[in-house]
């Protein structure tokens, strides 16, 4: 979901990592749904990608199921 939202805005992974203030490696893990971002990064990701409440809930549920 994050990757699709990023691509819809025509942002590269590099650009998103710069916007979020994290390493490219960290962002790639988020983009590939391998890691849930820290709370501060998640907040900025929500703002930058303009995620709505249902998308946020869906993303957090999906990531919680992957780590459970």
LINVEN-V588914 format. One record per helix or strand. SS is the DSSP state (hx for helix, st for strand). FROM is the first residue (numbers start at 1). TO is the last residue. Records with the same first field share a line. If there is no record, write none. Layout:
SS = FROM-TO + FROM-TO
//
This chain:
hx = 2-8 + 13-20 + 24-31 + 39-49 + 53-67
//
